[in-house]
Amino acid sequence: MSAGSQRRLRATTLIGAIVVVSLLHYLTPTSHFVLHPLLQRAYYIPILLMAWWFGWRGGLLAAGIAGILYIPHIVMAWGANEEYSIAQYVEIGMFFVIATLIGVLADAERRQKQKIQETAAKLSETYAQLQASVEQVRRADRLSALGELSAGLAHEIRNPLGGLDGAVQILKRPELPAETRQEFAEMAGKEVERLKSLLTNFLDFARPQTPRKSFLEPELLLQSVASLVSETARMAHTEIRVEFNGTGQIAVDAEQIRQVLLNLALNAVQAMPDGGEIVLRSRQEGGSVILEVVDQGVGIAPENLERIFDPFFTTRAAGTGLGLSIAFQIVQGNGGKITVSNNSDRGATFAVIFPLVSGEPESVPVRKATA
């Protein structure tokens, strides 16, 4: 049923109700003193509903119809009783007062509702536009990131390709001595290995492996990393110290996180050309386990702290700038986060943070792992 048909049905029903009340008035003997006052108040029901559904105009129409139908009954049945008749006319006047009041309130309520609906529609439209804008920004960010990655990869590939091209051009000379030929062949081989390493790192960054999580003791992980990096540290006149502070278990992929910590430890060795001490430390803070790699190196320039995990960002001439980006992705994939800060005296601290595991998490396979 359409809205117009529904409104017509309502109006017809209410006017019919007024006619029925009037007929009951005419058909009820005047000796029924109780029924007549009840019928008189019954007019208010259709009048109020007309005013509420159709506004003050509808209310006044209903009040007018009720008055026209009721006045002849007053004259015929109660004309001899002047006081009672006056009271009935006053009652008819109240029909108009109540109809007007309710109708005005109903109209105001409808206007307010319409404003709310219009505001809601505008907000919905604005929200849709905002979502579209956000999606455009996201697409722009993705394209920007892709552009940066492509530019970084092209830059990193160009250098070894240049060296490889130069070596190949020299190797083409027929009069080249055997020793020189061997030297440039080795140089070309090194550049090829450099390219293979770069592409491997890029693929690790672009397609990170899904972690196979297991329960792990952080102390065992740090001891394993200290053993792996000990020989490199000794050759660089650097000491490795491991500190445990009674942490609980974490749920991570042991091999992936060992790779992250090993990368951080090797970076720390390279950051201390004059030697020093590297501290591998585990500690618990609230509901988190924090694994720290603390060095006594040159630290990180303040303007580089926010960019240190960006792909292809590096301050080393021989670096690809993917190591820390890969570490960032691995830690995120294992449900943790990685941060960096400069120490108060010298050097920097990389912190790898994971939630403390209490019991057996549902999302983690139940198997014990050792580092």
C-alpha positions as CSV (number, residue, x, y, z in Angstrom):
1,M,0.0,0.0,0.0
2,S,1.3,3.4,-1.0
3,A,1.8,6.2,1.5
4,G,-1.0,8.2,0.0
5,S,-3.4,5.3,0.2
6,Q,-2.5,4.7,3.8
7,R,-3.1,8.3,4.7
8,R,-6.5,8.3,3.0
9,L,-7.4,5.1,4.9
10,R,-6.4,6.6,8.2
11,A,-8.4,9.8,7.5
12,T,-11.5,7.9,6.4
13,T,-11.3,5.6,9.5
14,L,-11.0,8.5,11.9
15,I,-13.8,10.5,10.4
16,G,-15.9,7.3,10.5
17,A,-15.1,6.9,14.2
18,I,-16.3,10.5,14.8
19,V,-19.6,9.7,13.0
20,V,-20.0,6.5,15.0
21,V,-19.5,8.4,18.3
22,S,-22.1,11.0,17.2
23,L,-24.6,8.3,16.3
24,L,-24.1,6.7,19.7
25,H,-24.9,10.1,21.2
26,Y,-28.1,10.4,19.3
27,L,-29.2,6.8,19.9
28,T,-28.4,6.9,23.7
29,P,-31.3,8.1,25.8
30,T,-30.6,11.2,27.9
31,S,-31.4,9.2,31.0
32,H,-28.0,7.5,30.7
33,F,-26.0,10.2,32.6
34,V,-22.9,8.0,32.7
35,L,-22.7,7.0,28.9
36,H,-23.1,10.5,27.5
37,P,-20.0,12.0,29.3
38,L,-18.0,8.9,28.2
39,L,-19.1,9.3,24.6
40,Q,-18.3,13.0,24.8
41,R,-14.7,12.2,25.8
42,A,-14.6,9.5,23.0
43,Y,-14.4,12.3,20.5
44,Y,-10.9,13.1,21.7
45,I,-9.4,9.8,20.4
46,P,-10.0,10.4,16.6
47,I,-9.3,14.1,17.1
48,L,-5.9,13.4,18.7
49,L,-5.0,10.8,16.1
50,M,-6.0,13.1,13.3
51,A,-3.9,15.9,14.8
52,W,-0.9,13.6,15.3
53,W,-1.0,12.0,11.8
54,F,-2.1,15.0,9.8
55,G,-0.9,18.1,11.8
56,W,-2.9,21.0,13.1
57,R,-5.0,21.2,9.9
58,G,-6.1,17.6,10.2
59,G,-6.8,18.1,13.9
60,L,-9.0,21.2,13.3
61,L,-10.8,19.3,10.5
62,A,-11.6,16.5,12.9
63,A,-12.6,18.9,15.7
64,G,-14.9,20.8,13.2
65,I,-16.6,17.6,12.1
66,A,-17.1,16.5,15.7
67,G,-18.5,19.9,16.6
68,I,-20.9,20.0,13.6
69,L,-22.2,16.5,14.4
70,Y,-22.4,17.1,18.2
71,I,-24.1,20.6,18.3
72,P,-27.5,19.4,17.0
73,H,-27.6,16.8,19.8
74,I,-26.8,19.4,22.4
75,V,-29.7,21.6,21.1
76,M,-32.2,18.8,20.9
77,A,-31.3,16.8,24.0
78,W,-29.9,19.4,26.4
79,G,-31.4,22.7,25.3
80,A,-33.6,22.9,28.4
81,N,-30.6,22.5,30.6
82,E,-28.7,25.7,30.0
83,E,-25.8,25.1,32.3
84,Y,-25.2,21.6,30.9
85,S,-25.5,22.9,27.4
86,I,-22.9,25.6,28.0
87,A,-20.5,23.0,29.4
88,Q,-20.9,20.9,26.2
89,Y,-20.1,24.0,24.0
90,V,-17.0,24.6,26.1
91,E,-16.1,21.0,25.5
92,I,-16.4,21.5,21.8
93,G,-14.1,24.5,22.1
94,M,-11.6,22.2,23.9
95,F,-11.7,20.0,20.8
96,F,-10.2,22.8,18.8
97,V,-7.7,23.8,21.5
98,I,-6.4,20.2,21.9
99,A,-6.4,19.6,18.2
100,T,-4.4,22.7,17.5
101,L,-1.9,22.0,20.3
102,I,-1.3,18.4,19.4
103,G,-1.2,19.2,15.7
104,V,1.5,22.0,16.2
105,L,3.6,19.6,18.3
106,A,3.2,16.8,15.7
107,D,4.2,19.2,12.9
108,A,7.2,20.3,14.9
109,E,8.2,16.7,15.5
110,R,7.9,15.8,11.8
111,R,10.0,18.8,10.8
112,Q,12.7,17.8,13.4
113,K,12.6,14.2,12.1
114,Q,12.9,15.4,8.5
115,K,15.9,17.6,9.5
116,I,17.5,14.6,11.2
117,Q,16.9,12.4,8.2
118,E,18.4,15.1,5.9
119,T,21.4,15.5,8.2
120,A,21.8,11.7,8.3
121,A,21.7,11.5,4.5
122,K,24.3,14.3,4.2
123,L,26.5,12.6,6.8
124,S,26.1,9.3,4.9
125,E,27.1,11.0,1.7
126,T,30.0,12.8,3.4
127,Y,31.1,9.5,4.9
128,A,31.0,7.8,1.5
129,Q,33.0,10.6,0.0
130,L,35.5,10.4,2.9
131,Q,35.8,6.6,2.4
132,A,36.4,7.2,-1.3
133,S,39.1,9.8,-0.4
134,V,40.7,7.4,2.1
135,E,40.8,4.7,-0.5
136,Q,42.3,7.1,-3.0
137,V,45.0,8.0,-0.4
138,R,45.6,4.3,0.2
139,R,46.0,3.7,-3.5
140,A,48.3,6.7,-3.7
141,D,50.3,5.4,-0.8
142,R,50.6,1.9,-2.3
143,L,51.6,3.4,-5.7
144,S,54.1,5.7,-3.9
145,A,55.6,2.7,-1.9
146,L,55.7,0.7,-5.1
147,G,57.5,3.6,-6.9
148,E,60.0,3.9,-4.0
149,L,60.6,0.1,-4.0
150,S,61.1,0.1,-7.8
151,A,63.4,3.1,-7.7
152,G,65.4,1.6,-4.8
153,L,65.7,-1.8,-6.5
154,A,66.7,-0.2,-9.8
155,H,69.4,1.9,-8.0
156,E,70.8,-1.1,-6.2
157,I,70.9,-3.2,-9.3
158,R,72.4,-0.6,-11.5
159,N,75.7,-0.5,-9.5
160,P,76.6,-4.2,-9.7
161,L,75.4,-4.3,-13.3
162,G,77.7,-1.4,-14.2
163,G,80.6,-3.2,-12.6
164,L,79.6,-6.5,-14.3
165,D,79.3,-4.7,-17.7
166,G,82.7,-3.1,-17.3
167,A,84.3,-6.5,-16.4
168,V,82.7,-8.2,-19.3
169,Q,83.9,-5.5,-21.7
170,I,87.5,-5.9,-20.5
171,L,87.3,-9.7,-20.6
172,K,86.4,-9.4,-24.3
173,R,89.9,-8.1,-25.2
174,P,91.9,-10.9,-26.8
175,E,95.3,-9.5,-25.7
176,L,94.3,-9.5,-22.0
177,P,96.9,-11.3,-19.8
178,A,95.7,-14.4,-18.0
179,E,96.2,-12.9,-14.6
180,T,94.2,-9.8,-15.4
181,R,91.5,-12.0,-17.1
182,Q,91.3,-14.0,-13.8
183,E,91.1,-10.9,-11.7
184,F,88.2,-9.4,-13.7
185,A,86.4,-12.8,-13.9
186,E,86.5,-12.9,-10.1
187,M,85.2,-9.3,-10.0
188,A,82.3,-10.3,-12.3
189,G,81.6,-13.3,-10.1
190,K,81.4,-11.1,-7.0
191,E,79.0,-8.7,-8.8
192,V,76.8,-11.6,-9.8
193,E,76.8,-12.8,-6.2
194,R,75.9,-9.3,-5.1
195,L,73.0,-9.2,-7.5
196,K,71.8,-12.7,-6.3
197,S,72.0,-11.6,-2.7
198,L,70.1,-8.3,-3.5
199,L,67.3,-10.2,-5.3
200,T,67.1,-12.8,-2.5
201,N,66.6,-10.0,0.0
202,F,64.1,-8.3,-2.1
203,L,62.1,-11.5,-2.5
204,D,62.3,-12.1,1.3
205,F,60.9,-8.6,1.7
206,A,58.2,-8.9,-1.0
207,R,57.0,-12.4,0.0
208,P,57.6,-13.0,3.7
209,Q,57.2,-16.6,4.9
210,T,54.2,-17.4,7.1
211,P,55.6,-18.0,10.6
212,R,55.4,-21.4,12.2
213,K,54.9,-20.4,15.8
214,S,56.0,-22.4,18.8
215,F,56.6,-21.9,22.5
216,L,60.1,-20.5,23.0
217,E,62.3,-19.5,25.9
218,P,63.9,-16.1,25.0
219,E,67.1,-17.0,26.9
220,L,67.8,-19.9,24.6
221,L,67.3,-17.7,21.6
222,L,69.7,-15.1,22.8
223,Q,72.4,-17.7,23.7
224,S,72.0,-19.1,20.2
225,V,72.5,-15.7,18.6
226,A,75.5,-14.9,20.8
227,S,77.1,-18.2,19.7
228,L,76.5,-17.5,16.0
229,V,77.9,-13.9,16.1
230,S,80.8,-14.6,18.6
231,E,83.5,-15.3,16.0
232,T,82.6,-12.2,13.9
233,A,82.6,-10.1,17.1
234,R,86.0,-11.5,18.2
235,M,87.5,-10.5,14.9
236,A,86.1,-7.0,15.3
237,H,87.5,-6.8,18.9
238,T,83.9,-6.7,20.2
239,E,82.6,-8.6,23.3
240,I,79.2,-10.2,23.4
241,R,77.3,-10.2,26.8
242,V,74.0,-11.9,27.4
243,E,71.7,-10.8,30.2
244,F,68.6,-12.7,31.4
245,N,66.0,-11.1,33.7
246,G,63.6,-14.0,34.3
247,T,61.2,-13.6,31.4
248,G,58.4,-16.1,30.5
249,Q,57.7,-17.8,27.2
250,I,56.9,-16.2,23.8
251,A,55.1,-17.8,20.8
252,V,57.1,-17.1,17.7
253,D,58.8,-18.7,14.7
254,A,62.2,-19.5,16.3
255,E,64.1,-19.5,13.0
256,Q,62.6,-16.2,11.8
257,I,63.2,-14.4,15.1
258,R,66.8,-15.8,15.3
259,Q,67.4,-14.3,11.8
260,V,66.1,-10.9,13.0
261,L,68.3,-10.9,16.2
262,L,71.3,-12.2,14.3
263,N,70.9,-9.4,11.7
264,L,70.6,-6.8,14.5
265,A,73.7,-8.2,16.3
266,L,75.8,-8.2,13.1
267,N,74.6,-4.6,12.4
268,A,75.8,-3.7,15.9
269,V,79.2,-5.2,15.2
270,Q,79.5,-3.1,12.1
271,A,78.4,0.0,14.0
272,M,81.4,-0.3,16.3
273,P,84.6,-0.1,14.1
274,D,86.7,0.5,17.1
275,G,85.3,-2.4,19.1
276,G,83.3,-2.4,22.3
277,E,80.6,-4.4,23.9
278,I,77.2,-5.6,22.6
279,V,74.6,-6.6,25.1
280,L,71.9,-9.1,24.2
281,R,69.2,-8.7,26.9
282,S,65.8,-10.1,27.7
283,R,63.4,-8.5,30.2
284,Q,59.8,-8.5,31.0
285,E,57.7,-5.4,31.2
286,G,54.0,-5.8,32.1
287,G,52.6,-8.4,29.7
288,S,55.4,-8.1,27.2
289,V,58.8,-9.8,26.7
290,I,61.4,-7.4,25.3
291,L,64.5,-8.7,23.5
292,E,67.2,-5.9,23.2
293,V,70.4,-5.6,21.2
294,V,72.4,-2.8,22.7
295,D,75.6,-1.5,21.1
296,Q,78.2,1.1,21.9
297,G,78.6,2.3,18.3
298,V,78.0,5.7,16.6
299,G,74.2,5.6,17.1
300,I,71.6,6.8,14.6
301,A,71.2,10.3,13.4
302,P,67.9,11.7,14.8
303,E,66.6,12.5,11.3
304,N,67.1,8.8,10.4
305,L,65.3,7.2,13.3
306,E,61.9,7.3,11.6
307,R,63.3,6.0,8.3
308,I,65.5,3.3,9.6
309,F,63.0,0.5,8.7
310,D,62.1,1.9,5.3
311,P,62.9,-0.3,2.3
312,F,66.3,0.5,0.7
313,F,67.2,3.1,3.3
314,T,70.8,2.6,4.4
315,T,73.6,4.7,5.7
316,R,76.3,2.2,4.6
317,A,77.8,2.3,1.2
318,A,77.7,-1.5,0.7
319,G,74.3,-2.0,2.3
320,T,71.1,-2.8,0.4
321,G,68.7,-1.2,2.9
322,L,66.5,-4.3,3.1
323,G,67.8,-6.0,6.2
324,L,65.9,-3.9,8.7
325,S,62.8,-3.7,6.5
326,I,62.7,-7.5,6.4
327,A,63.3,-7.7,10.2
328,F,60.4,-5.3,10.7
329,Q,58.1,-7.5,8.5
330,I,59.2,-10.7,10.3
331,V,58.5,-9.3,13.7
332,Q,55.1,-7.9,12.7
333,G,54.2,-11.3,11.1
334,N,55.0,-12.9,14.5
335,G,52.7,-10.6,16.4
336,G,55.3,-8.3,17.8
337,K,56.9,-4.9,17.1
338,I,60.4,-3.6,16.7
339,T,61.7,-0.2,17.9
340,V,65.0,1.7,17.9
341,S,66.4,4.4,20.1
342,N,69.7,6.1,20.8
343,N,71.3,5.4,24.1
344,S,71.9,8.2,26.6
345,D,75.7,7.9,26.3
346,R,76.6,6.3,23.0
347,G,75.3,3.7,20.6
348,A,71.7,2.5,19.9
349,T,69.2,-0.1,21.2
350,F,67.0,-2.2,19.1
351,A,64.1,-3.7,21.0
352,V,62.0,-6.6,19.7
353,I,58.8,-6.8,21.7
354,F,56.4,-9.8,21.9
355,P,53.4,-10.5,24.2
356,L,54.0,-12.8,27.1
357,V,52.4,-16.2,26.6
358,S,50.5,-17.5,29.6
359,G,49.1,-21.0,29.0
360,E,48.6,-22.4,25.5
361,P,47.3,-19.7,23.0
362,E,44.7,-21.1,20.6
363,S,46.3,-19.6,17.6
364,V,49.7,-21.2,18.3
365,P,50.5,-24.8,17.5
366,V,51.3,-26.7,20.7
367,R,54.9,-27.7,20.3
368,K,58.0,-26.9,22.3
369,A,60.9,-25.3,20.4
370,T,64.5,-24.7,21.3
371,A,66.8,-22.2,19.8
